[in-house]
Amino acid sequence: MKDEAREYFKEILEHVKAREIEKYGRVLTDEERDAIDKEEEREREDEKKREFIRERFTHFIDTVPPRYIDSTFDSFEGYEDKIEFLKKGKSAILFGGNGTGKTHLGYAYCRYFAEQGKRAMFVMAYKFFDDIKRSFEDNSTSKVLGCYKDLDYLVIDEIDKSYGSPTEFVHLYHLVNERYNHMLPTVLITNAKREGLTELLGASVLDRIASEGAIIEMVGGNYRKKIGVA
């Protein structure tokens, strides 16, 4: 049995040597084989990472509506300093009038980090509040909040257009607070004016976002008209 094993491994070694001569023109040393094996292992690990990132990005991009499918930081004009801030992955409140590009930046923010393999979600406020409301029926509120709480990056749009009850807004505070405690950034988007932010979001939510993030006012001409979006 031992002789058969030795013969088997001898055949394998001869086959390896033949392949090395065909590929490299000579038989490699053990050190060279070890170095090649390590390099091939690194390449396999790198490919696994690339595939992981592709899956994360595909998961995000599948949720983006056609109108915003090409929304990136590079395709947004102006606010260069604010964009550089958002690229750091900080929390923020984007507020301002209609058509100033807030939603574009929100999607660009998520896309930027999804391209790095991070879990990013852009959600409309009414969807978040609807999920909370439905969770009351089967006592799954903690589970629903967990789906939002554990994301690497979260953007909630049109906070001012939601019809959340006071109870549901309490859950918004809990969500922001949990993410704040776990150092996970949250971006809130609203058409409200600066003086209405505290009344809309509550002092606690505003404080959590602003303490380590930024309150960014979007002003100027109608961004939709500038880029030809209806």
N, CA, C and O of each residue as an XYZ file, in Angstrom:
920
protein
N       0.829     -1.209      0.000
C       0.000      0.000      0.000
C       0.867      1.263      0.000
O       0.569      2.249     -0.673
N       1.960      1.193      0.788
C       2.855      2.347      0.841
C       3.530      2.563     -0.507
O       3.705      3.698     -0.949
N       3.908      1.460     -1.155
C       4.538      1.575     -2.463
C       3.579      2.202     -3.475
O       3.991      3.009     -4.309
N       2.307      1.831     -3.400
C       1.306      2.393     -4.307
C       1.144      3.890     -4.064
O       1.006      4.669     -5.007
N       1.162      4.289     -2.775
C       1.028      5.703     -2.425
C       2.218      6.501     -2.937
O       2.070      7.591     -3.490
N       3.428      5.917     -2.733
C       4.635      6.608     -3.212
C       4.595      6.770     -4.724
O       4.966      7.816     -5.257
N       4.147      5.732     -5.407
C       4.073      5.783     -6.860
C       3.059      6.822     -7.319
O       3.264      7.531     -8.304
N       1.952      6.892     -6.568
C       0.899      7.865     -6.897
C       1.422      9.297     -6.761
O       1.229     10.116     -7.660
N       2.079      9.598     -5.647
C       2.592     10.949     -5.423
C       3.746     11.268     -6.376
O       3.947     12.421     -6.756
N       4.501     10.233     -6.757
C       5.572     10.436     -7.725
C       4.991     10.865     -9.070
O       5.536     11.739     -9.744
N       3.865     10.233     -9.455
C       3.207     10.597    -10.712
C       2.695     12.040    -10.666
O       2.801     12.789    -11.636
N       2.135     12.403     -9.508
C       1.642     13.771     -9.343
C       2.786     14.761     -9.463
O       2.658     15.773    -10.152
N       3.921     14.478     -8.792
C       5.069     15.374     -8.834
C       5.595     15.523    -10.258
O       5.945     16.623    -10.684
N       5.649     14.415    -10.992
C       6.114     14.481    -12.369
C       5.166     15.322    -13.226
O       5.589     16.066    -14.110
N       3.887     15.180    -12.936
C       2.890     15.976    -13.662
C       3.067     17.462    -13.359
O       2.976     18.298    -14.258
N       3.324     17.795    -12.070
C       3.545     19.189    -11.661
C       4.782     19.742    -12.350
O       4.773     20.864    -12.855
N       5.845     18.947    -12.367
C       7.078     19.395    -13.004
C       6.868     19.642    -14.492
O       7.373     20.620    -15.043
N       6.119     18.751    -15.141
C       5.847     18.916    -16.570
C       5.088     20.212    -16.831
O       5.376     20.930    -17.788
N       4.115     20.503    -15.967
C       3.354     21.755    -16.123
C       4.240     22.969    -15.902
O       4.112     23.969    -16.608
N       5.149     22.888    -14.913
C       6.054     24.008    -14.638
C       6.983     24.258    -15.819
O       7.226     25.406    -16.191
N       7.498     23.187    -16.404
C       8.390     23.343    -17.562
C       7.628     23.972    -18.724
O       8.156     24.828    -19.434
N       6.368     23.535    -18.914
C       5.555     24.084    -20.003
C       5.242     25.557    -19.776
O       5.228     26.350    -20.717
N       4.987     25.923    -18.499
C       4.579     27.297    -18.189
C       5.762     28.230    -17.970
O       5.743     29.374    -18.423
N       6.806     27.739    -17.267
C       7.918     28.610    -16.870
C       9.230     28.275    -17.577
O      10.198     29.027    -17.463
N       9.276     27.154    -18.306
C      10.493     26.769    -19.005
C      11.483     26.025    -18.147
O      12.586     25.715    -18.598
N      11.101     25.727    -16.892
C      11.992     25.007    -15.990
C      11.187     24.510    -14.795
O      10.036     24.899    -14.595
N      11.818     23.642    -14.004
C      11.198     23.160    -12.778
C      11.456     24.166    -11.657
O      12.593     24.590    -11.448
N      10.416     24.538    -10.949
C      10.536     25.547     -9.893
C      11.103     24.948     -8.614
O      11.023     23.742     -8.379
N      11.676     25.817     -7.799
C      12.128     25.395     -6.472
C      10.923     25.361     -5.533
O       9.866     25.906     -5.851
N      11.088     24.719     -4.377
C       9.997     24.670     -3.392
C       9.605     26.074     -2.938
O       8.424     26.354     -2.731
N      10.611     26.970     -2.781
C      10.329     28.340     -2.357
C       9.486     29.075     -3.401
O       8.573     29.828     -3.060
N       9.805     28.845     -4.669
C       9.046     29.492     -5.747
C       7.611     28.966     -5.791
O       6.667     29.726     -6.009
N       7.458     27.648     -5.580
C       6.112     27.082     -5.559
C       5.298     27.671     -4.410
O       4.124     28.003     -4.579
N       5.929     27.800     -3.239
C       5.236     28.377     -2.079
C       4.798     29.808     -2.373
O       3.680     30.201     -2.042
N       5.685     30.587     -2.999
C       5.359     31.981     -3.316
C       4.197     32.055     -4.304
O       3.317     32.905     -4.170
N       4.194     31.160     -5.300
C       3.105     31.147     -6.292
C       1.798     30.728     -5.638
O       0.745     31.298     -5.925
N       1.862     29.727     -4.754
C       0.652     29.277     -4.053
C       0.048     30.411     -3.226
O      -1.168     30.601     -3.213
N       0.915     31.166     -2.532
C       0.439     32.270     -1.716
C      -0.193     33.366     -2.578
O      -1.215     33.946     -2.213
N       0.435     33.638     -3.729
C      -0.105     34.655     -4.631
C      -1.460     34.225     -5.192
O      -2.380     35.037     -5.290
N      -1.580     32.967     -5.554
C      -2.855     32.465     -6.069
C      -3.934     32.508     -4.995
O      -5.097     32.790     -5.283
N      -3.538     32.225     -3.744
C      -4.496     32.300     -2.639
C      -4.965     33.731     -2.429
O      -6.147     33.969     -2.176
N      -4.035     34.699     -2.532
C      -4.407     36.111     -2.412
C      -5.372     36.512     -3.519
O      -6.333     37.244     -3.282
N      -5.110     36.027     -4.728
C      -5.978     36.345     -5.862
C      -7.381     35.776     -5.655
O      -8.377     36.419     -5.987
N      -7.449     34.544     -5.095
C      -8.761     33.948     -4.813
C      -9.507     34.752     -3.759
O     -10.711     34.975     -3.883
N      -8.798     35.185     -2.725
C      -9.432     35.993     -1.674
C      -9.887     37.332     -2.228
O     -10.971     37.812     -1.896
N      -9.050     37.942     -3.082
C      -9.436     39.221     -3.692
C     -10.684     39.064     -4.557
O     -11.550     39.938     -4.566
N     -10.774     37.961     -5.275
C     -11.944     37.722     -6.115
C     -13.189     37.504     -5.257
O     -14.280     37.943     -5.622
N     -13.031     36.833     -4.128
C     -14.162     36.670     -3.205
C     -14.647     38.020     -2.707
O     -15.850     38.259     -2.612
N     -13.688     38.918     -2.385
C     -14.060     40.254     -1.915
C     -14.763     41.026     -3.016
O     -15.758     41.707     -2.764
N     -14.245     40.923     -4.249
C     -14.880     41.632     -5.374
C     -16.292     41.107     -5.612
O     -17.202     41.885     -5.895
N     -16.480     39.808     -5.501
C     -17.797     39.218     -5.692
C     -18.745     39.657     -4.579
O     -19.921     39.918     -4.830
N     -18.235     39.736     -3.356
C     -19.029     40.200     -2.222
C     -19.502     41.636     -2.451
O     -20.667     41.960     -2.221
N     -18.586     42.488     -2.904
C     -18.925     43.885     -3.176
C     -19.937     43.976     -4.315
O     -20.884     44.759     -4.245
N     -19.740     43.176     -5.366
C     -20.692     43.178     -6.488
C     -22.088     42.793     -6.020
O     -23.077     43.385     -6.453
N     -22.173     41.802     -5.138
C     -23.475     41.371     -4.638
C     -24.141     42.471     -3.814
O     -25.337     42.724     -3.956
N     -23.354     43.127     -2.946
C     -23.893     44.220     -2.131
C     -24.376     45.366     -3.024
O     -25.455     45.917     -2.807
N     -23.572     45.718     -4.025
C     -23.936     46.823     -4.909
C     -25.171     46.462     -5.732
O     -26.070     47.287     -5.894
N     -25.218     45.241     -6.250
C     -26.380     44.809     -7.023
C     -27.639     44.834     -6.177
O     -28.703     45.238     -6.647
N     -27.518     44.400     -4.919
C     -28.665     44.424     -4.011
C     -29.194     45.844     -3.846
O     -30.405     46.065     -3.832
N     -28.268     46.817     -3.720
C     -28.707     48.204     -3.582
C     -29.288     48.741     -4.880
O     -30.371     49.327     -4.885
N     -28.575     48.544     -5.975
C     -28.980     49.160     -7.240
C     -30.328     48.630     -7.709
O     -31.041     49.325     -8.432
N     -30.689     47.418     -7.313
C     -31.992     46.855     -7.674
C     -33.139     47.604     -7.013
O     -34.285     47.487     -7.448
N     -32.846     48.373     -5.967
C     -33.890     49.115     -5.262
C     -34.028     50.554     -5.764
O     -34.931     51.276     -5.343
N     -33.135     50.967     -6.661
C     -33.120     52.365     -7.109
C     -34.071     52.543     -8.297
O     -33.972     51.809     -9.281
N     -34.993     53.514     -8.213
C     -35.899     53.768     -9.340
C     -35.132     54.313    -10.539
O     -34.082     54.934    -10.373
N     -35.650     54.084    -11.753
C     -34.941     54.508    -12.970
C     -34.519     55.973    -12.970
O     -33.446     56.302    -13.477
N     -35.337     56.849    -12.416
C     -35.010     58.277    -12.427
C     -33.697     58.576    -11.720
O     -33.011     59.536    -12.071
N     -33.339     57.765    -10.728
C     -32.152     58.048     -9.925
C     -31.046     56.995    -10.103
O     -30.105     56.935     -9.312
N     -31.170     56.177    -11.140
C     -30.221     55.087    -11.320
C     -28.805     55.590    -11.570
O     -27.838     54.894    -11.258
N     -28.672     56.785    -12.126
C     -27.340     57.337    -12.406
C     -26.939     58.446    -11.429
O     -26.014     59.212    -11.700
N     -27.627     58.527    -10.311
C     -27.315     59.561     -9.322
C     -26.028     59.218     -8.579
O     -25.969     58.253     -7.818
N     -25.015     60.019     -8.812
C     -23.734     59.837     -8.130
C     -23.258     61.197     -7.622
O     -23.818     62.233     -7.983
N     -22.237     61.187     -6.796
C     -21.641     62.448     -6.363
C     -21.011     63.173     -7.551
O     -21.069     64.399     -7.634
N     -20.411     62.417     -8.466
C     -19.735     63.031     -9.605
C     -20.703     63.716    -10.559
O     -20.329     64.669    -11.244
N     -21.950     63.238    -10.611
C     -22.916     63.829    -11.540
C     -23.701     64.966    -10.904
O     -24.657     65.467    -11.497
N     -23.307     65.378     -9.701
C     -23.985     66.487     -9.019
C     -23.113     67.738     -9.096
O     -21.927     67.692     -8.770
N     -23.694     68.843     -9.521
C     -22.950     70.086     -9.652
C     -23.089     70.934     -8.390
O     -24.185     71.124     -7.864
N     -21.968     71.430     -7.927
C     -21.982     72.296     -6.756
C     -21.885     71.518     -5.453
O     -21.851     70.287     -5.447
N     -21.841     72.262     -4.341
C     -21.794     71.696     -2.991
C     -20.590     70.763     -2.805
O     -20.679     69.763     -2.092
N     -19.470     71.097     -3.450
C     -18.300     70.227     -3.382
C     -17.869     69.960     -1.945
O     -17.514     68.830     -1.612
N     -17.892     70.974     -1.093
C     -17.473     70.783      0.287
C     -18.436     69.879      1.046
O     -18.022     69.082      1.888
N     -19.733     70.011      0.738
C     -20.719     69.167      1.401
C     -20.593     67.720      0.938
O     -20.738     66.789      1.730
N     -20.322     67.542     -0.350
C     -20.151     66.199     -0.887
C     -18.934     65.527     -0.249
O     -18.986     64.347      0.099
N     -17.852     66.267     -0.098
C     -16.669     65.714      0.547
C     -16.986     65.304      1.978
O     -16.470     64.303      2.474
N     -17.841     66.084      2.638
C     -18.258     65.729      3.998
C     -19.064     64.432      3.985
O     -18.831     63.547      4.808
N     -20.016     64.317      3.049
C     -20.853     63.122      2.976
C     -20.030     61.886      2.645
O     -20.355     60.786      3.093
N     -18.979     62.056      1.875
C     -18.123     60.916      1.527
C     -17.424     60.339      2.752
O     -16.938     59.209      2.710
N     -17.369     61.091      3.828
C     -16.758     60.598      5.061
C     -17.691     59.652      5.806
O     -17.300     59.028      6.792
N     -18.948     59.548      5.319
C     -19.896     58.637      5.944
C     -20.489     59.166      7.227
O     -20.757     58.407      8.158
N     -20.695     60.472      7.278
C     -21.260     61.100      8.464
C     -22.783     61.199      8.352
O     -23.353     61.085      7.267
N     -23.420     61.414      9.499
C     -24.856     61.691      9.513
C     -25.112     63.102      8.999
O     -24.222     63.952      9.022
N     -26.331     63.341      8.537
C     -26.656     64.685      8.033
C     -28.162     64.849      7.926
O     -28.914     63.877      7.851
N     -28.575     66.097      7.922
C     -29.933     66.476      7.560
C     -29.827     67.361      6.328
O     -29.188     68.412      6.366
N     -30.454     66.936      5.235
C     -30.504     67.739      4.015
C     -31.877     68.394      3.959
O     -32.897     67.707      3.916
N     -31.902     69.711      3.959
C     -33.195     70.390      3.912
C     -33.150     71.515      2.884
O     -32.085     72.042      2.562
N     -34.312     71.863      2.383
C     -34.394     72.923      1.386
C     -35.612     72.740      0.498
O     -36.397     71.811      0.682
N     -35.759     73.635     -0.464
C     -36.924     73.632     -1.324
C     -36.957     72.473     -2.295
O     -36.009     71.695     -2.397
N     -38.081     72.372     -3.013
C     -38.243     71.319     -4.013
C     -37.229     71.484     -5.142
O     -36.881     72.599     -5.529
N     -36.766     70.351     -5.660
C     -35.935     70.375     -6.851
C     -34.517     70.854     -6.667
O     -33.859     71.213     -7.644
N     -34.027     70.870     -5.440
C     -32.657     71.354     -5.207
C     -31.627     70.232     -5.189
O     -30.448     70.487     -4.947
N     -32.050     68.990     -5.442
C     -31.099     67.882     -5.561
C     -30.895     67.061     -4.308
O     -29.938     66.292     -4.223
N     -31.780     67.209     -3.326
C     -31.608     66.473     -2.068
C     -31.705     64.960     -2.280
O     -30.889     64.195     -1.765
N     -32.714     64.544     -3.046
C     -32.899     63.108     -3.279
C     -31.741     62.544     -4.094
O     -31.276     61.433     -3.836
N     -31.278     63.310     -5.074
C     -30.108     62.893     -5.852
C     -28.934     62.613     -4.916
O     -28.287     61.571     -5.015
N     -28.668     63.545     -4.011
C     -27.549     63.363     -3.086
C     -27.775     62.174     -2.154
O     -26.837     61.466     -1.789
N     -29.046     61.969     -1.777
C     -29.350     60.830     -0.912
C     -29.018     59.510     -1.579
O     -28.397     58.637     -0.973
N     -29.434     59.369     -2.836
C     -29.111     58.147     -3.577
C     -27.605     58.052     -3.840
O     -27.023     56.970     -3.761
N     -26.988     59.180     -4.151
C     -25.538     59.178     -4.398
C     -24.781     58.733     -3.153
O     -23.794     58.003     -3.243
N     -25.248     59.174     -1.998
C     -24.641     58.809     -0.715
C     -24.687     57.292     -0.531
O     -23.677     56.666     -0.209
N     -25.867     56.709     -0.738
C     -26.008     55.261     -0.590
C     -25.165     54.515     -1.622
O     -24.491     53.536     -1.301
N     -25.214     54.989     -2.859
C     -24.473     54.323     -3.935
C     -22.972     54.329     -3.654
O     -22.285     53.332     -3.873
N     -22.478     55.456     -3.170
C     -21.045     55.612     -2.908
C     -20.549     54.520     -1.960
O     -19.473     53.958     -2.162
N     -21.333     54.227     -0.932
C     -20.906     53.228      0.047
C     -21.284     51.808     -0.370
O     -20.600     50.854     -0.001
N     -22.364     51.661     -1.134
C     -22.704     50.335     -1.667
C     -21.608     49.851     -2.603
O     -21.322     48.655     -2.659
N     -20.994     50.773     -3.337
C     -19.892     50.416     -4.230
C     -18.669     49.928     -3.460
O     -17.763     49.331     -4.041
N     -18.644     50.183     -2.156
C     -17.553     49.715     -1.308
C     -17.939     48.442     -0.544
O     -17.202     47.971      0.321
N     -19.110     47.901     -0.885
C     -19.552     46.669     -0.246
C     -20.282     46.871      1.067
O     -20.456     45.923      1.833
N     -20.711     48.097      1.335
C     -21.435     48.390      2.571
C     -22.943     48.188      2.366
O     -23.449     48.257      1.246
N     -23.642     47.937      3.475
C     -25.098     47.791      3.420
C     -25.724     49.175      3.503
O     -25.716     49.808      4.559
N     -26.259     49.638      2.393
C     -26.836     50.981      2.325
C     -28.288     50.891      1.861
O     -28.624     50.095      0.984
N     -29.138     51.715      2.460
C     -30.551     51.725      2.076
C     -31.073     53.152      1.990
O     -30.809     53.986      2.856
N     -31.821     53.409      0.919
C     -32.557     54.659      0.761
C     -34.028     54.294      0.889
O     -34.531     53.455      0.143
N     -34.717     54.924      1.835
C     -36.123     54.595      2.063
C     -36.936     55.874      2.225
O     -36.470     56.851      2.811
N     -38.148     55.854      1.701
C     -39.043     56.982      1.905
C     -39.627     56.897      3.313
O     -39.865     55.804      3.827
N     -39.855     58.044      3.927
C     -40.345     58.064      5.309
C     -41.674     57.332      5.440
O     -41.905     56.632      6.426
N     -42.557     57.491      4.440
C     -43.867     56.844      4.558
C     -43.714     55.328      4.611
O     -44.506     54.650      5.265
N     -42.685     54.780      3.917
C     -42.437     53.339      3.944
C     -41.982     52.909      5.334
O     -42.432     51.886      5.850
N     -41.087     53.691      5.941
C     -40.629     53.367      7.287
C     -41.794     53.384      8.264
O     -41.955     52.450      9.049
N     -42.612     54.441      8.229
C     -43.732     54.548      9.155
C     -44.784     53.473      8.886
O     -45.421     52.980      9.817
N     -44.966     53.110      7.623
C     -45.915     52.055      7.299
C     -45.428     50.718      7.851
O     -46.222     49.928      8.362
N     -44.117     50.464      7.748
C     -43.564     49.232      8.317
C     -43.775     49.194      9.829
O     -44.124     48.155     10.389
N     -43.561     50.331     10.481
C     -43.772     50.399     11.929
C     -45.239     50.152     12.271
O     -45.551     49.388     13.186
N     -46.137     50.804     11.530
C     -47.572     50.668     11.799
C     -48.018     49.217     11.648
O     -48.765     48.702     12.480
N     -47.561     48.563     10.591
C     -47.935     47.168     10.363
C     -47.351     46.244     11.434
O     -47.932     45.210     11.766
N     -46.194     46.637     11.966
C     -45.554     45.779     12.973
C     -46.349     45.711     14.269
O     -46.180     44.778     15.053
N     -47.221     46.700     14.501
C     -48.030     46.685     15.709
C     -49.012     45.512     15.702
O     -49.430     45.037     16.758
N     -49.374     45.050     14.505
C     -50.376     43.992     14.381
C     -49.849     42.646     14.855
O     -50.614     41.840     15.384
N     -48.561     42.388     14.675
C     -48.012     41.088     15.079
C     -46.844     41.216     16.055
O     -46.057     40.286     16.232
N     -46.749     42.372     16.676
C     -45.711     42.609     17.690
C     -44.290     42.373     17.147
O     -43.426     41.840     17.843
N     -44.075     42.779     15.898
C     -42.760     42.585     15.276
C     -41.972     43.888     15.171
O     -41.046     43.997     14.368
N     -42.347     44.877     15.989
C     -41.708     46.193     15.895
C     -40.199     46.124     16.090
O     -39.445     46.770     15.362
N     -39.760     45.346     17.067
C     -38.321     45.237     17.319
C     -37.600     44.653     16.116
O     -36.501     45.089     15.774
N     -38.215     43.669     15.474
C     -37.622     43.051     14.294
C     -37.536     44.046     13.143
O     -36.524     44.109     12.446
N     -38.610     44.832     12.942
C     -38.624     45.828     11.877
C     -37.551     46.881     12.127
O     -36.799     47.239     11.220
N     -37.485     47.368     13.348
C     -36.464     48.370     13.673
C     -35.061     47.796     13.476
O     -34.147     48.508     13.057
N     -34.894     46.505     13.779
C     -33.589     45.875     13.612
C     -33.125     45.876     12.167
O     -31.931     46.001     11.895
N     -34.073     45.735     11.229
C     -33.719     45.735      9.805
C     -33.133     47.075      9.389
O     -32.254     47.130      8.529
N     -33.617     48.161      9.998
C     -33.103     49.491      9.700
C     -31.892     49.834     10.571
O     -30.955     50.492     10.121
N     -31.929     49.382     11.805
C     -30.901     49.769     12.774
C     -29.520     49.258     12.392
O     -28.522     49.941     12.624
N     -29.452     48.069     11.811
C     -28.157     47.436     11.585
C     -27.511     47.771     10.249
O     -26.413     47.297      9.957
N     -28.182     48.588      9.430
C     -27.593     48.978      8.146
C     -26.353     49.834      8.368
O     -26.287     50.612      9.320
N     -25.369     49.684      7.480
C     -24.169     50.519      7.596
C     -24.498     51.983      7.329
O     -23.978     52.876      7.998
N     -25.374     52.229      6.336
C     -25.750     53.595      5.964
C     -27.239     53.619      5.651
O     -27.748     52.756      4.936
N     -27.931     54.615      6.191
C     -29.378     54.717      6.009
C     -29.760     56.153      5.658
O     -29.337     57.101      6.319
N     -30.570     56.296      4.601
C     -31.112     57.594      4.208
C     -32.636     57.490      4.247
O     -33.216     56.581      3.653
N     -33.280     58.420      4.948
C     -34.742     58.476      5.004
C     -35.190     59.785      4.371
O     -34.830     60.861      4.848
N     -35.965     59.702      3.309
C     -36.371     60.875      2.528
C     -37.804     61.293      2.856
O     -38.632     60.482      3.273
N     -38.068     62.580      2.655
C     -39.396     63.182      2.793
C     -39.990     62.950      4.182
O     -41.146     62.550      4.324
N     -39.180     63.207      5.188
C     -39.649     63.097      6.567
C     -40.854     63.999      6.802
O     -41.765     63.639      7.548
N     -40.863     65.155      6.176
C     -41.954     66.120      6.397
C     -43.245     65.715      5.716
O     -44.303     66.244      6.059
N     -43.198     64.785      4.753
C     -44.405     64.383      4.040
C     -45.028     63.122      4.616
O     -46.017     62.619      4.082
N     -44.462     62.608      5.694
C     -45.014     61.406      6.302
C     -46.217     61.759      7.166
O     -46.418     62.915      7.539
N     -46.994     60.761      7.467
C     -48.160     60.967      8.323
C     -48.037     60.107      9.574
O     -49.013     59.545     10.070
N     -46.832     60.027     10.055
C     -46.590     59.221     11.241
C     -47.269     59.816     12.469
O     -47.306     61.033     12.651
N     -47.800     58.940     13.297
C     -48.410     59.388     14.543
C     -47.302     59.708     15.537
O     -46.146     59.347     15.319
N     -47.656     60.392     16.641
C     -46.637     60.652     17.663
C     -45.937     59.371     18.119
O     -44.733     59.375     18.371
N     -46.695     58.276     18.224
C     -46.100     57.005     18.636
C     -45.075     56.528     17.626
O     -44.009     56.039     18.001
N     -45.394     56.667     16.335
C     -44.481     56.222     15.294
C     -43.234     57.107     15.240
O     -42.141     56.619     14.951
N     -43.392     58.409     15.516
C     -42.225     59.284     15.544
C     -41.312     58.939     16.725
O     -40.103     59.167     16.671
N     -41.898     58.394     17.780
C     -41.067     57.918     18.897
C     -40.138     56.814     18.409
O     -38.981     56.737     18.822
N     -40.653     55.961     17.528
C     -39.829     54.880     16.987
C     -38.744     55.430     16.052
O     -37.659     54.857     15.954
N     -39.036     56.532     15.372
C     -38.006     57.170     14.562
C     -36.875     57.652     15.468
O     -35.700     57.490     15.140
N     -37.231     58.239     16.598
C     -36.206     58.673     17.547
C     -35.391     57.476     18.037
O     -34.163     57.537     18.094
N     -36.085     56.380     18.393
C     -35.370     55.196     18.868
C     -34.409     54.674     17.803
O     -33.291     54.260     18.108
N     -34.863     54.701     16.546
C     -34.009     54.243     15.452
C     -32.767     55.111     15.337
O     -31.647     54.600     15.293
N     -32.965     56.430     15.288
C     -31.833     57.348     15.166
C     -30.910     57.219     16.378
O     -29.687     57.240     16.242
N     -31.500     57.085     17.549
C     -30.699     56.980     18.768
C     -29.875     55.699     18.794
O     -28.705     55.721     19.175
N     -30.480     54.578     18.388
C     -29.743     53.315     18.348
C     -28.594     53.382     17.353
O     -27.490     52.919     17.638
N     -28.852     53.949     16.204
C     -27.797     54.073     15.202
C     -26.705     55.027     15.698
O     -25.519     54.801     15.460
N     -27.108     56.068     16.373
C     -26.151     57.016     16.956
C     -25.266     56.295     17.983
O     -24.048     56.472     17.990
N     -25.882     55.487     18.845
C     -25.127     54.778     19.877
C     -24.153     53.757     19.284
O     -23.101     53.472     19.857
N     -24.526     53.218     18.131
C     -23.662     52.225     17.477
C     -22.780     52.870     16.399
O     -22.133     52.182     15.609
N     -22.773     54.200     16.391
C     -21.932     54.976     15.469
C     -22.206     54.622     14.009
O     -21.285     54.491     13.201
N     -23.487     54.469     13.690
C     -23.918     54.215     12.318
C     -24.620     55.460     11.792
O     -25.578     55.923     12.410
N     -24.175     56.011     10.680
C     -24.711     57.292     10.186
C     -26.113     57.181      9.617
O     -26.482     56.183      8.999
N     -26.883     58.238      9.844
C     -28.241     58.353      9.318
C     -28.379     59.705      8.634
O     -27.982     60.731      9.187
N     -28.940     59.704      7.434
C     -29.197     60.946      6.708
C     -30.714     61.113      6.575
O     -31.407     60.222      6.083
N     -31.214     62.264      7.020
C     -32.636     62.576      6.900
C     -32.813     63.695      5.878
O     -32.036     64.649      5.854
N     -33.839     63.576      5.034
C     -34.083     64.558      3.978
C     -35.477     65.152      4.169
O     -36.443     64.431      4.418
N     -35.564     66.464      4.049
C     -36.848     67.138      4.248
C     -36.918     68.443      3.463
O     -35.900     69.075      3.179
N     -38.132     68.824      3.125
C     -38.361     70.125      2.491
C     -38.611     71.225      3.523
O     -38.823     72.383      3.165
N     -38.585     70.859      4.795
C     -38.867     71.841      5.844
C     -37.821     72.951      5.843
O     -36.698     72.769      5.373
N     -38.213     74.097      6.379
C     -37.278     75.198      6.528
C     -36.483     75.014      7.817
O     -36.866     74.248      8.701
N     -35.368     75.736      7.901
C     -34.487     75.571      9.057
C     -35.237     75.769     10.377
O     -35.049     75.003     11.322
N     -36.084     76.795     10.436
C     -36.778     77.082     11.692
C     -37.814     76.022     12.040
O     -38.302     75.980     13.170
N     -38.155     75.165     11.079
C     -39.150     74.132     11.353
C     -38.555     72.767     11.655
O     -39.293     71.816     11.911
N     -37.237     72.655     11.628
C     -36.604     71.350     11.811
C     -36.827     70.775     13.207
O     -37.106     69.585     13.358
N     -36.703     71.620     14.219
C     -36.876     71.130     15.589
C     -38.291     70.638     15.812
O     -38.500     69.586     16.416
N     -39.269     71.398     15.326
C     -40.667     70.995     15.493
C     -40.949     69.704     14.732
O     -41.684     68.842     15.213
N     -40.373     69.577     13.561
C     -40.613     68.395     12.734
C     -39.966     67.146     13.320
O     -40.623     66.118     13.480
N     -38.677     67.237     13.639
C     -37.914     66.061     14.034
C     -37.826     65.856     15.537
O     -37.601     64.741     16.008
N     -38.002     66.932     16.281
C     -37.802     66.850     17.715
C     -36.366     67.199     18.062
O     -35.446     66.907     17.299
N     -36.181     67.817     19.201
C     -34.855     68.280     19.601
C     -33.865     67.127     19.746
O     -32.686     67.273     19.426
N     -34.347     65.981     20.229
C     -33.441     64.850     20.468
C     -32.892     64.286     19.166
O     -31.695     64.021     19.061
N     -33.766     64.100     18.163
C     -33.313     63.588     16.873
C     -32.346     64.574     16.236
O     -31.294     64.195     15.722
N     -32.724     65.848     16.280
C     -31.873     66.889     15.692
C     -30.503     66.896     16.345
O     -29.486     67.038     15.667
N     -30.476     66.743     17.656
C     -29.211     66.752     18.395
C     -28.347     65.549     18.028
O     -27.133     65.674     17.865
N     -28.985     64.372     17.898
C     -28.228     63.161     17.560
C     -27.571     63.295     16.190
O     -26.415     62.912     16.014
N     -28.294     63.830     15.235
C     -27.760     63.959     13.878
C     -26.679     65.037     13.828
O     -25.610     64.836     13.251
N     -26.974     66.176     14.439
C     -26.085     67.332     14.308
C     -24.817     67.222     15.148
O     -23.810     67.853     14.829
N     -24.853     66.427     16.219
C     -23.708     66.389     17.130
C     -22.438     65.885     16.448
O     -21.343     66.372     16.728
N     -22.586     64.914     15.557
C     -21.420     64.391     14.844
C     -21.576     64.518     13.331
O     -20.699     64.105     12.572
N     -22.684     65.085     12.905
C     -22.946     65.214     11.478
C     -23.045     66.666     11.060
O     -22.328     67.527     11.569
N     -23.958     66.927     10.112
C     -24.097     68.289      9.598
C     -25.543     68.543      9.199
O     -26.262     67.628      8.797
N     -25.952     69.789      9.316
C     -27.250     70.228      8.812
C     -26.966     71.019      7.536
O     -26.388     72.105      7.582
N     -27.372     70.469      6.415
C     -26.994     71.017      5.109
C     -28.222     71.609      4.423
O     -29.180     70.897      4.122
N     -28.183     72.896      4.184
C     -29.284     73.550      3.485
C     -29.009     73.541      1.986
O     -27.938     73.952      1.538
N     -29.977     73.073      1.226
C     -29.888     73.043     -0.232
C     -30.648     74.247     -0.771
O     -31.860     74.359     -0.583
N     -29.936     75.141     -1.436
C     -30.538     76.370     -1.941
C     -30.196     76.521     -3.416
O     -29.481     75.702     -3.993
N     -30.713     77.570     -4.004
C     -30.390     77.851     -5.400
C     -31.540     77.513     -6.318
O     -32.666     77.289     -5.872
N     -31.243     77.478     -7.623
C     -32.264     77.216     -8.622
C     -32.773     75.799     -8.552
O     -32.235     74.962     -7.827
N     -33.824     75.538     -9.320
C     -34.435     74.233     -9.344
C     -33.509     73.254    -10.049
O     -33.280     73.366    -11.253
N     -32.971     72.287     -9.292
C     -31.993     71.338     -9.828
C     -32.622     70.452    -10.912
O     -31.954     70.094    -11.882
N     -33.897     70.101    -10.751
C     -34.550     69.254    -11.740
C     -34.570     69.918    -13.103
O     -34.331     69.265    -14.119
N     -34.858     71.224    -13.131
C     -34.888     71.931    -14.402
C     -33.493     72.000    -15.021
O     -33.335     71.897    -16.237
N     -32.480     72.177    -14.162
C     -31.122     72.309    -14.658
C     -30.642     71.067    -15.367
O     -29.942     71.157    -16.375
N     -31.022     69.869    -14.835
C     -30.563     68.637    -15.449
C     -31.635     68.016    -16.345
O     -31.452     66.912    -16.857
N     -32.744     68.716    -16.535
C     -33.751     68.253    -17.454
C     -34.664     67.182    -16.906
O     -35.241     66.411    -17.673
N     -34.810     67.115    -15.570
C     -35.701     66.140    -14.960
C     -37.025     66.815    -14.669
O     -37.060     67.929    -14.148
N     -38.100     66.150    -15.002
C     -39.437     66.737    -14.781
C     -39.775     66.809    -13.312
O     -40.856     67.274    -12.949
